[in-house]
Amino acid sequence: MTVLADFLEARQDSLLDCFTKRVQARLAPADLTHGELVDHFPDFLEALRKALREGDQPTNRTLAINRTAVAHGAQRLRVGFDLNAVVREYGLLRDCIFEVLEAAELTPSLRELRILSDCVSAATADSVNRYVTDRQEGFEAERKHLLDMFEQAPGFVCFMRGRDWVFELANESYYQLVGHRSILGKPLREALPEITGQGYFELLDHVYTSGEPFVGHGLRVVLQREPGAEPIEAFVDLIYQPIRDAAGEVTGILAQGHEVTAVKHQEALRQLAEAALRASEERYRTLFESIDDGYCLIQIIVDEQGDAVDYRFIEVNAAFEGQTGLVDAVGKTARELVPGLDASWFQLYGRVAATGVSARFENHAPAMGRWFDVYASRVGAPALRQVAVVFKDISERKRIEQERARLFELESAARFTAEEAARLRDEFLATVSHELRTPLTAILGWAQMLRVGSLGPEKRQQAVETIERNARAQAQLIEDLLDVSSILAGKLRLEVEAVDIQATVEAALETVRPAAEAKGIQLRSTFTAGDMVIGDAHRLQQVAWNLLSNAVKFTPRGGRIQVLVGRQDASLEITVADTGVGIATDFQPHVFERFRQANGATTRSHGGLGLGLSIVRQLVELHGGTVSVCSEGVGRGASFTVRLPLGQDDASSASPALPQSTDSKAITCPPELHGLRVLVVDDEVDTREMLRALLEQCGAQVVLADSAAEALRLFTSRPPDLLLSDIGMPGEDGYSLIARLRTLPPESGGKVAAVALTAYARTEDRTRALLAGFNNHVAKPVEPLELLAVVASLSRNIRKPA
């Protein structure tokens, strides 16, 4: 006997869909969700299927049906179903079951139909019973709640029923108001006859007939509060609220309110005080109208969250319009007068109104194009949210301040530029002095020793080679300076002709090849085009030579330099790429600037004036081309690319050669140098060798060091009698070396006689050397006789060991 049970299980969704549609259309209140409509009916169908499968077990069947039906009845009351709908909806479910059965052409047994009918009837009864019980309990709770409200109400409350307004309820406060008379069960006219003619009967009649509540404040009423006594005046705040029955008809009136007689008396006193205050305010208003500052009284407007969103002008003085430019502001809001007013104004004034803390501030109103100096203070009760504002337009002052600040920034920038230019100038001049004096030292020293004939054949050859090499280096420096001078003066002229760029670059390669081979640098070239350019062959060779010599200088031993020449679009490209020290990212924008070097201090590792790349850029631009640099950073090499417009036909090239000569005097050795132990510290090998030859020729014992670190190591083994040190050296300069030596104890060489032999020859350089701890300062290039005389003068104070 499971035909109907199986059917209900298989077709539950379609049954519930049929049921909810009918309930929603015929019985349910509006706007219920599907879940609220279905409620416990799935549980009911489950209990029904269980009852059908178990057969005749009425006790269990009743329990299961009862639980779902009771919960369903309670839910229907909560969501607003009326009792008639609760009675009918189980019948609608049964109708849906029969319709779906008929459509499926199924015929349940009579026993199944009987169980179905019993379950539906039982569920209907249980749902209705719970619905009625809960509603009655609700009515009782509501009645008790109303009574509690009557008892706890802080003001007077009474309830009058019918058109005669018969008193049914009244609290203690109402009895106090009317003099503790017996009023319950009596019509209003009988219970309080003295209010006749005071308008209250008319008010009650209007509320009863219209159904609209009445609210009154400070209403006057004359009441006889003591039997036989004269009626007295009282004042009340009063609300008449119509009370309706289930059909919506007015059946009575609820009266509630507060006696405010004492408040009225206080109000009268306050009005007298305000009258006196107004007289005083008139005097102060005259003062406000006469001042130049603007004045306004504003009321803050807040949103639902209590945040200030606008304010309304309540009053303004005569100066207000002149200070703000706003006309007819009284009664209008700030947003009406200035639609784009910045929200900071609302926040500032809102904070004053909320906290009561006065504020003095300056603020900008971009929408008005003005700045204001403001003093704001709350006036009146906090609930009024009123703020008095005294202000002044300071736009002109702010404009002057901003202009002053702008001029100060311009002056600061100009001063920084001038200081930077002065620093670069001083740094450049010091570098020029160093780079010119350094080769002169070797040239003069070797030349004088050659002149006196004191050198052997091997040393004479070394002397000649050294003089020639340093002379050429000095000539190149002078050429660079002259080129820069010509470029700056606009006097550099190009001898324009058709140039074979391959031949020009090859000539430059041959010039730098010996220097590259001496450092073990691989020098490779690739020419993918034999195109011509129009330009000055000599200057283009100078461009290539500068780039190549720069690459050789900054590429360590065993490195590689690649030269690429080829066509790119309508241009000819010359690329010189090396595996050298690279260029820091922040310095790359300054590579082609005059006198700029990545390290301009006395510890820089490479010589030069910082002019070569600047000359390259100027020469390339004079040829209508461009030059650029690319480096991935320090230690990752660099690549320079020159782009020149293509030309036609022939080429030519040239390379310069600059001779140089000098003169000298005979060398006489001071006897004080014989046996003197001298430590020579210089990073230039030519200078070291020249100094050793000069001093050893006079009988001195010479030890050489190419760095400050090497000099310190030699000091630990055996301190010398005299130190002869360069200043500008890589890693650690001469200033640092002498400072470290002077910290040593005397027996370790802390008081050694020291001479600074340096190409930094300015007065401040000499002063710095002496302050650092050197005994003397000799500028390069130095005459050998002068140097010997300085060393001899210091050696006289040296105590030689026995």
C-alpha positions in Angstrom: 0.0 0.0 0.0 2.6 2.6 -1.1 1.1 3.9 -4.4 0.2 7.3 -3.0 3.4 7.5 -0.8 5.6 6.8 -3.8 3.7 9.3 -5.9 4.1 12.0 -3.2 7.8 11.4 -3.0 8.3 11.5 -6.8 6.1 14.5 -7.4 6.8 16.6 -4.3 8.4 19.6 -6.2 5.5 19.8 -8.7 3.0 19.6 -5.9 4.7 22.4 -3.9 4.9 24.5 -7.0 1.2 24.1 -7.7 0.4 24.8 -4.0 2.6 28.0 -3.7 1.2 29.5 -6.8 -2.4 29.0 -5.6 -1.7 30.2 -2.1 0.1 33.3 -3.4 -2.7 34.1 -5.8 -5.6 33.5 -3.4 -4.6 33.6 0.3 -1.1 35.0 1.0 -0.2 38.6 2.0 1.9 40.4 -0.6 5.8 40.3 -0.8 6.3 36.9 0.8 9.3 34.9 -0.3 9.0 31.4 -1.7 10.4 30.0 1.5 7.8 31.8 3.6 5.0 30.5 1.4 6.2 26.9 1.5 7.1 27.0 5.2 6.6 23.5 6.8 4.7 21.8 4.0 7.7 19.7 2.9 7.8 18.4 6.5 4.0 17.8 6.3 4.4 15.8 3.1 7.2 13.7 4.6 5.0 12.9 7.7 2.1 12.1 5.3 4.3 9.7 3.3 5.4 8.0 6.5 1.8 7.6 7.7 0.8 6.1 4.3 3.7 3.6 4.5 3.0 2.6 8.2 -0.7 2.1 7.7 -3.0 2.2 10.8 -0.9 3.7 13.6 -3.0 6.8 14.5 -0.9 7.7 17.5 2.4 8.1 15.7 0.7 9.6 12.7 -0.9 12.2 14.9 2.3 13.1 16.6 4.2 13.7 13.4 1.4 15.7 11.8 0.8 17.7 14.9 4.5 18.9 15.2 4.5 20.3 11.6 1.0 21.8 11.8 1.7 23.6 15.1 4.9 25.1 13.8 3.1 26.1 10.6 0.2 27.8 12.4 2.7 29.9 14.4 4.6 30.9 11.3 1.4 31.9 9.5 0.5 34.3 12.3 4.0 35.8 12.2 4.0 36.5 8.4 0.5 38.0 8.4 -1.9 35.3 7.2 -5.5 35.7 8.3 -7.3 32.8 10.0 -9.5 32.0 6.9 -6.3 31.5 4.8 -4.9 29.1 7.4 -8.1 27.0 7.3 -8.2 26.9 3.5 -4.5 26.2 2.6 -4.4 22.5 3.6 -7.5 22.0 1.4 -5.6 23.7 -1.5 -2.8 21.2 -0.9 -5.2 18.3 -1.0 -6.7 19.7 -4.3 -3.3 19.9 -5.8 -2.6 16.2 -4.9 -5.8 15.0 -6.5 -5.2 17.0 -9.7 -1.7 15.7 -10.1 -3.0 12.1 -9.4 -5.6 12.5 -12.0 -3.2 13.8 -14.5 -0.9 10.8 -13.8 -3.9 8.5 -14.1 -3.2 6.9 -10.7 -5.9 5.6 -8.4 -4.9 5.2 -4.7 -6.7 2.7 -2.5 -9.5 3.8 -0.2 -7.3 3.2 2.8 -4.7 5.6 1.4 -7.4 8.2 0.7 -8.7 7.9 4.2 -5.2 8.4 5.7 -4.7 11.4 3.5 -8.1 12.9 4.6 -7.3 12.2 8.3 -3.9 13.8 8.1 -5.2 16.9 6.3 -8.0 17.3 8.8 -5.7 16.9 11.8 -3.1 19.3 10.4 -5.8 21.9 9.7 -7.1 21.6 13.2 -3.7 21.8 14.8 -2.6 24.8 12.7 -5.8 26.8 13.4 -5.6 26.0 17.1 -2.0 27.2 17.4 -2.8 30.3 15.3 -5.7 31.2 17.5 -3.8 30.5 20.7 -0.8 32.7 19.7 -3.0 35.5 18.5 -4.9 35.6 21.9 -1.6 35.5 23.7 -0.4 38.4 21.5 -3.6 40.4 22.3 -3.0 39.8 26.0 0.7 40.8 25.8 -0.3 44.0 23.9 -2.9 44.9 26.4 -0.4 44.4 29.3 2.2 46.4 27.3 -0.3 49.3 27.0 -1.0 49.2 30.7 2.7 49.2 31.5 3.1 52.2 29.2 0.4 53.9 31.1 2.1 53.2 34.4 5.6 54.2 33.2 4.6 57.2 31.0 6.6 60.3 32.2 3.7 62.6 31.1 0.0 62.4 31.5 -1.9 59.8 29.4 -5.6 59.0 29.1 -7.9 57.0 26.7 -11.4 58.2 25.8 -13.7 56.0 23.8 -16.6 57.0 21.5 -18.0 60.3 20.2 -18.7 61.4 23.8 -15.1 60.7 24.8 -15.8 58.6 27.8 -12.7 58.1 30.0 -11.7 54.5 30.1 -8.0 54.8 31.3 -5.9 57.5 32.9 -2.6 57.5 34.6 -1.4 59.3 37.8 0.0 62.3 35.9 -3.4 62.9 34.3 -5.1 62.8 37.7 -2.6 65.3 39.0 -3.4 67.6 36.1 -7.2 67.5 36.6 -7.2 67.6 40.4 -7.7 63.8 41.2 -11.4 63.9 40.3 -13.4 60.8 39.6 -13.4 60.7 35.8 -13.4 57.0 34.7 -16.6 56.0 33.0 -17.7 59.6 32.6 -17.9 61.6 29.3 -15.3 64.5 29.0 -18.0 67.2 29.2 -19.3 65.8 32.5 -15.9 65.0 34.0 -14.2 68.4 33.1 -17.0 70.9 32.5 -14.7 73.9 33.0 -12.9 73.4 29.7 -16.1 74.2 27.7 -15.4 77.1 25.4 -11.6 76.6 25.4 -11.5 74.9 22.0 -10.6 71.4 23.2 -14.0 69.8 22.3 -13.6 71.1 18.7 -10.0 69.7 18.5 -11.2 66.3 19.7 -14.1 66.3 17.2 -11.7 67.1 14.3 -9.4 64.2 15.3 -12.2 61.8 15.7 -13.9 62.6 12.4 -10.7 63.1 10.3 -8.6 60.4 11.8 -5.6 62.9 11.8 -3.6 63.3 15.0 -3.1 66.7 16.6 0.1 68.0 18.1 0.1 71.2 20.2 2.8 73.0 22.2 2.4 75.4 25.1 -1.5 75.2 24.9 -3.3 77.3 27.5 -6.0 75.5 29.6 -8.0 76.7 32.6 -8.7 73.9 35.1 -10.4 73.6 38.6 -7.8 71.6 40.4 -9.4 71.9 43.9 -13.2 71.4 44.6 -14.9 74.8 45.1 -11.7 76.7 44.2 -11.2 79.2 41.4 -10.0 77.7 38.1 -6.3 78.3 37.5 -4.3 78.7 34.3 -2.0 75.9 33.1 0.0 75.2 30.0 0.4 71.8 28.3 2.2 70.2 25.4 -0.5 67.9 24.0 -1.0 65.1 21.5 -4.4 63.7 20.4 -3.9 60.3 18.7 -6.9 58.5 17.0 -7.3 54.8 18.0 -8.8 52.5 15.3 -10.4 49.1 15.3 -9.7 46.1 13.1 -11.8 47.6 10.3 -9.8 50.9 10.5 -12.6 52.9 12.0 -11.8 55.5 14.8 -13.2 54.2 18.1 -11.5 56.5 20.5 -8.7 59.0 21.2 -5.5 58.7 23.2 -4.4 61.9 24.9 -0.9 62.3 26.1 1.5 65.2 26.9 3.3 67.2 29.6 2.4 70.1 31.7 4.7 72.9 30.9 3.3 75.6 33.2 6.7 76.1 35.0 8.5 76.1 31.6 6.1 78.9 30.4 6.8 81.0 33.4 10.6 80.5 32.8 10.0 81.4 29.1 8.3 84.6 30.2 11.3 85.5 32.3 13.7 84.5 29.5 11.8 86.7 27.1 12.3 89.6 29.5 16.0 88.8 29.7 16.2 88.5 25.9 14.6 91.9 25.5 17.3 93.4 27.6 19.9 91.3 25.7 18.5 92.5 22.4 19.0 96.1 23.5 22.5 95.3 24.4 23.0 93.4 21.1 21.9 96.5 19.2 24.8 98.4 20.6 27.2 95.6 19.7 25.6 95.3 16.2 26.3 98.9 15.6 29.9 98.1 16.5 30.0 95.0 14.1 28.5 97.0 11.3 31.3 99.6 11.7 34.3 97.2 11.6 36.2 96.4 8.4 36.3 92.6 9.1 33.5 90.5 7.8 31.0 89.0 10.2 28.3 86.4 9.8 26.1 84.1 11.9 25.7 80.7 10.3 23.7 77.5 11.1 25.3 74.2 10.3 23.3 71.7 8.2 24.0 68.1 8.9 23.1 64.8 7.1 21.5 61.7 8.6 24.9 60.6 10.1 25.3 64.0 11.8 28.1 65.1 9.5 28.2 68.8 8.4 27.3 69.1 4.7 26.4 72.8 4.3 25.5 75.9 6.3 22.9 78.7 6.1 23.6 82.4 6.6 21.4 83.8 9.4 22.9 87.3 9.5 25.8 89.2 8.0 27.4 92.6 8.6 28.0 95.4 6.1 31.6 94.4 5.4 30.5 90.8 4.5 29.8 91.5 0.8 33.1 93.4 0.3 35.1 90.6 2.0 33.4 87.7 0.2 31.9 89.1 -3.0 28.6 87.4 -2.0 25.3 89.3 -2.4 22.0 88.8 -0.5 23.4 85.9 1.5 21.0 85.9 4.4 18.7 82.9 4.3 20.7 81.2 1.6 23.1 78.2 2.0 26.8 78.2 1.2 26.3 75.6 -1.6 23.6 77.9 -3.2 25.9 80.9 -3.3 29.1 79.0 -4.1 28.3 75.6 -5.7 31.9 74.3 -5.7 32.8 75.4 -2.2 35.4 73.1 -0.7 34.1 70.6 1.9 36.8 71.6 4.4 34.7 74.7 5.3 31.8 72.5 6.4 34.1 70.3 8.4 35.9 73.2 10.1 32.6 75.0 11.1 30.9 71.7 11.9 33.7 70.8 14.4 33.2 74.2 16.1 29.4 73.7 16.4 29.8 70.1 17.7 32.6 70.6 20.2 32.1 74.2 21.3 35.8 74.8 20.9 36.6 78.1 19.1 39.0 78.0 16.2 41.3 80.4 14.5 42.6 79.3 11.1 43.5 80.4 7.5 41.8 78.5 4.7 41.6 78.6 0.9 38.3 78.8 -1.0 39.3 77.9 -4.6 35.8 78.2 -5.9 35.8 81.9 -4.7 39.4 82.5 -5.6 40.1 83.8 -2.1 42.0 83.1 1.1 40.4 84.0 4.5 41.7 84.5 8.0 38.9 83.2 10.2 37.9 83.2 13.9 34.8 80.9 14.5 33.0 80.4 17.8 29.8 78.5 18.7 26.9 80.7 20.0 23.7 79.5 21.7 22.7 76.0 22.6 24.6 73.1 21.0 21.3 71.9 19.4 21.1 75.1 17.4 24.4 74.4 15.7 25.0 78.1 15.2 28.5 79.5 14.7 29.6 83.2 14.7 32.4 83.9 12.2 34.7 86.9 12.1 36.9 86.9 9.0 39.1 88.9 6.7 40.0 88.4 3.0 43.8 87.8 2.9 44.1 86.8 -0.7 46.5 89.6 -1.6 48.7 88.8 1.4 48.8 85.1 0.3 49.5 86.1 -3.3 52.5 88.1 -2.1 53.7 85.2 0.1 53.4 82.8 -2.8 55.2 85.2 -5.1 57.9 85.6 -2.4 58.2 81.8 -2.1 58.4 81.4 -5.8 61.1 84.0 -6.0 62.9 82.3 -3.1 62.8 79.0 -5.0 64.1 80.6 -8.1 66.9 82.3 -6.1 67.7 79.0 -4.4 67.8 77.2 -7.7 70.0 80.0 -9.2 72.3 79.9 -6.2 72.5 76.1 -6.4 73.3 76.3 -10.1 76.0 79.0 -9.4 77.5 77.0 -6.6 77.5 73.8 -8.7 79.1 75.7 -11.5 81.7 77.1 -9.1 82.4 73.7 -7.7 82.7 72.2 -11.2 85.0 75.0 -12.2 87.3 74.6 -9.1 87.2 70.8 -9.6 88.1 71.2 -13.3 90.9 73.7 -12.6 92.3 71.4 -10.0 92.1 68.5 -12.5 93.7 70.6 -15.3 96.6 71.5 -12.9 97.0 67.8 -11.9 96.9 66.5 -15.5 99.3 69.1 -16.8 101.8 69.0 -13.9 102.0 65.2 -13.7 103.6 64.6 -17.1 105.8 67.7 -16.6 107.3 66.1 -13.5 108.6 63.1 -15.5 109.6 65.3 -18.4 111.7 67.8 -16.4 113.2 65.2 -14.2 114.4 62.9 -16.9 115.5 65.8 -19.1 117.8 67.3 -16.4 119.3 63.9 -15.7 120.0 63.5 -19.5 121.5 66.9 -19.7 124.1 66.3 -17.0 125.0 62.9 -18.6 124.7 60.9 -15.4 122.6 58.1 -16.9 123.7 54.9 -18.5 122.7 53.9 -22.1 119.6 51.9 -20.9 118.4 54.6 -18.6 118.9 57.3 -21.3 116.6 55.3 -23.7 114.0 55.0 -20.9 114.3 58.7 -20.3 113.8 59.6 -23.9 110.7 57.3 -24.3 109.2 58.7 -21.0 109.7 62.3 -22.1 108.2 61.7 -25.5 105.2 59.8 -24.1 104.4 62.4 -21.4 104.9 65.3 -23.9 102.4 63.7 -26.2 99.9 63.2 -23.4 100.3 66.9 -22.4 99.9 68.0 -26.0 96.7 66.0 -26.3 95.3 67.7 -23.1 96.2 71.1 -24.6 94.5 70.2 -27.9 91.3 69.2 -26.0 91.3 72.5 -24.2 91.8 74.4 -27.4 89.0 72.4 -29.2 86.6 73.2 -26.3 87.5 76.9 -26.5 86.9 77.0 -30.2 83.6 75.2 -29.9 82.4 77.5 -27.1 83.5 80.6 -29.2 81.8 79.2 -32.3 85.1 79.4 -34.2 85.6 75.7 -35.0 85.4 75.2 -38.7 85.1 72.0 -40.6 87.0 71.2 -43.8 84.1 69.5 -45.5 84.7 66.7 -48.1 83.6 63.2 -48.9 85.1 60.9 -46.2 85.6 57.2 -46.4 84.5 56.3 -42.9 86.1 52.9 -42.9 89.6 54.3 -43.6 89.0 57.0 -41.0 88.1 54.5 -38.3 90.9 52.2 -39.3 93.4 55.0 -38.9 92.1 55.7 -35.4 92.4 52.0 -34.6 96.0 52.0 -35.6 96.7 54.9 -33.3 95.3 53.3 -30.2 96.4 49.7 -31.0 99.8 49.9 -29.2 98.1 51.1 -26.0 95.5 48.3 -26.3 98.1 45.6 -26.9 100.2 46.9 -23.9 97.2 46.1 -21.7 96.4 42.8 -23.4 93.0 44.2 -24.7 91.5 42.5 -27.7 90.7 45.1 -30.3 88.2 43.9 -33.0 86.5 45.7 -35.8 83.7 44.9 -38.2 82.9 47.0 -41.3 79.6 46.0 -43.0 79.4 49.0 -45.3 81.8 51.1 -47.3 79.6 54.2 -47.4 80.7 57.8 -47.6 79.8 60.7 -45.3 80.3 64.4 -45.9 82.5 65.9 -43.2 85.9 66.8 -41.9 88.1 63.7 -42.1 90.5 64.9 -39.4 87.6 65.7 -37.0 85.9 62.4 -37.6 89.1 60.6 -37.0 89.3 62.6 -33.7 85.8 61.4 -32.8 86.8 57.8 -33.4 90.1 58.2 -31.6 88.5 59.8 -28.5 85.9 57.0 -28.3 88.6 54.3 -28.7 91.1 55.8 -26.3 88.3 56.3 -23.8 87.5 52.6 -24.2 91.1 51.5 -23.8 91.5 53.7 -20.7 88.5 52.2 -18.9 88.9 48.6 -20.0 90.9 46.4 -17.6 93.7 44.2 -18.7 92.5 41.2 -20.7 89.3 43.0 -21.8 87.7 43.4 -25.2 86.8 46.3 -27.4 84.5 45.8 -30.4 84.2 48.4 -33.2 81.2 48.2 -35.6 80.6 50.3 -38.7 77.5 49.8 -40.7 74.5 51.4 -42.3 71.3 52.0 -40.3 68.4 53.4 -42.3 69.6 56.7 -43.8 72.5 57.0 -41.4 75.9 55.5 -40.9 76.6 54.1 -37.4 79.9 53.8 -35.6 79.6 51.7 -32.4 82.5 51.3 -29.9 81.6 48.7 -27.2 83.9 47.7 -24.4 83.9 45.3 -21.4 85.3 47.9 -19.1 84.2 49.5 -15.8 80.8 50.7 -17.2 78.9 53.8 -16.2 76.5 54.3 -13.3 72.9 54.8 -14.3 72.6 58.1 -12.5 75.7 59.5 -14.3 74.8 58.4 -17.9 72.8 61.6 -18.6 76.0 63.7 -17.8 78.5 61.7 -19.8 78.7 64.2 -22.6 78.8 67.3 -20.5 82.0 69.4 -20.3 84.2 68.9 -17.3 82.0 66.2 -15.9 83.6 63.0 -14.6 82.0 60.2 -12.6 84.6 60.6 -9.9 86.2 64.1 -9.6 87.9 63.5 -6.2 91.5 63.1 -5.5 90.9 59.3 -5.4 89.8 58.9 -9.0 91.4 55.9 -10.8 91.8 57.4 -14.3 93.3 60.7 -15.5 91.9 63.1 -18.0 90.0 66.4 -18.0 86.5 65.1 -18.8 86.5 66.8 -22.1 86.9 64.0 -24.6 83.3 62.9 -24.8 82.0 66.5 -24.7 84.2 67.2 -27.8 82.9 64.0 -29.4 79.3 65.2 -29.0 80.1 68.7 -30.3 82.0 67.4 -33.4 79.3 64.8 -34.2 76.5 67.4 -33.9 78.5 69.8 -36.2 78.3 67.0 -38.8 74.5 66.7 -38.3 74.8 63.5 -36.4 74.0 62.2 -32.9 76.0 60.3 -30.3 74.5 58.1 -27.5 75.7 55.9 -24.7 74.4 52.7 -23.2 75.6 50.9 -20.1 73.9 48.4 -17.8 75.8 49.8 -14.9 79.1 49.8 -13.1 81.3 46.8 -14.0 79.2 45.9 -17.1 80.9 47.7 -19.9 79.7 50.6 -22.1 78.7 51.1 -25.7 78.9 54.5 -27.5 77.1 54.9 -30.9 77.7 57.7 -33.4 75.1 58.2 -36.2 76.1 60.3 -39.2 74.0 61.2 -42.3 75.1 59.2 -45.4 77.2 61.2 -48.0 78.9 60.2 -51.3 82.3 59.5 -52.9 85.8 60.0 -51.6 87.3 59.9 -48.2 90.4 61.2 -46.5 91.9 61.0 -43.1 94.6 62.6 -41.0 96.2 62.3 -37.6 98.1 64.9 -35.6 101.5 64.8 -34.1 102.8 67.3 -31.6 106.5 67.6 -30.6 107.7 69.2 -27.4 111.1 70.2 -25.9 112.3 71.6 -22.7 115.5 72.9 -21.0 117.2 72.2 -17.7 120.2 72.8 -15.5 123.0 70.5 -14.2 122.2 68.4 -11.1 124.4 68.8 -7.9 123.7 66.2 -5.2 123.5 67.5 -1.6 125.6 65.4 0.7 122.7 65.0 3.2 121.0 62.6 0.8 123.8 60.0 1.0 122.5 56.9 2.8 119.0 58.5 3.4 116.2 55.9 3.3 113.3 57.4 1.2 109.9 55.9 0.5 108.4 57.2 -2.8 104.6 56.8 -3.1 103.0 57.6 -6.5 100.5 55.8 -8.7 102.3 57.0 -11.9 105.1 54.6 -12.8 107.0 57.2 -14.8 107.1 59.6 -11.9 108.2 56.8 -9.5 111.0 55.7 -11.7 112.2 59.3 -12.4 112.3 60.0 -8.6 114.1 56.8 -7.8 116.7 57.5 -10.5 117.2 61.1 -9.2 117.5 60.2 -5.5 119.6 57.0 -6.1 122.0 59.1 -8.2 122.6 61.2 -5.0 123.2 58.1 -2.9 119.8 57.7 -1.3 118.2 54.3 -0.7 114.8 54.4 -2.4 111.8 52.2 -1.9 108.8 52.5 -4.3 105.1 52.1 -3.5 102.2 52.5 -6.0 99.5 53.0 -3.4 98.8 54.1 0.1 98.1 50.5 1.2 101.5 49.4 -0.1 103.2 52.3 1.7 101.6 51.3 5.0 102.8 47.7 4.5 106.4 48.9 3.9 106.2 51.1 7.0 105.4 48.1 9.2 108.5 46.2 8.0 111.0 49.1 8.2 110.0 52.8 8.5 111.9 55.1 6.2 113.8 58.3 7.0 111.7 60.4 4.7 108.3 60.0 2.8 107.8 61.5 -0.6 104.1 61.0 -1.5 101.6 62.0 -4.2 98.2 63.3 -3.1 95.8 62.1 -5.9 95.9 58.3 -6.0 93.2 55.6 -6.5 91.5 54.1 -3.6 93.2 56.1 -0.8 94.8 59.5 -1.3 97.8 61.1 0.3 95.8 63.0 2.9 94.4 59.7 4.2 97.9 58.1 4.2 99.6 60.9 6.2 96.7 61.0 8.7 97.1 57.2 9.3 100.9 57.5 9.6 100.7 60.3 12.2 98.7 58.0 14.5 101.6 55.6 14.7 104.1 55.8 17.6 107.5 57.5 16.8 109.4 54.2 16.8 107.0 52.9 14.1 107.4 56.0 11.9 104.8 58.3 13.3 107.1 61.3 13.1 108.6 60.6 9.7 109.5 63.6 7.6 107.0 63.9 4.8 106.8 65.8 1.5 103.6 66.1 -0.5 104.7 66.0 -4.2 101.5 66.6 -6.1 100.0 68.2 -9.2 97.3 69.8 -7.0 99.1 73.2 -6.7 96.6 75.7 -5.5 97.2 77.7 -2.3 94.4 75.8 -0.5 95.9 72.5 -1.6 99.2 73.5 0.0 97.4 74.6 3.2 95.4 71.4 3.3 98.6 69.3 2.9 100.4 71.0 5.7 97.3 70.8 8.0 97.0 67.1 7.2 100.5 66.4 8.6 103.0 66.9 5.7 106.2 68.9 6.5 106.3 70.4 3.1 104.3 70.7 -0.2 106.0 70.7 -3.6 103.9 71.2 -6.7 104.4 69.2 -9.9 106.2 69.6 -12.3 109.1 70.1 -10.0 112.7 71.0 -10.8 115.0 68.1 -9.7 117.3 70.6 -8.0 114.4 72.1 -6.1 113.2 68.7 -4.9 116.7 67.7 -3.8 117.0 70.9 -1.9 113.7 70.3 -0.1 114.7 66.7 0.8 118.1 67.9 2.0 116.6 70.6 4.2 114.3 68.0 5.9 117.1 65.4 6.1 119.2 67.7 8.3 116.7 67.2 11.2 116.7 63.4 10.8 118.7 61.4 13.2 120.4 58.6 11.3 121.1 55.3 13.0 124.8 54.5 13.7 
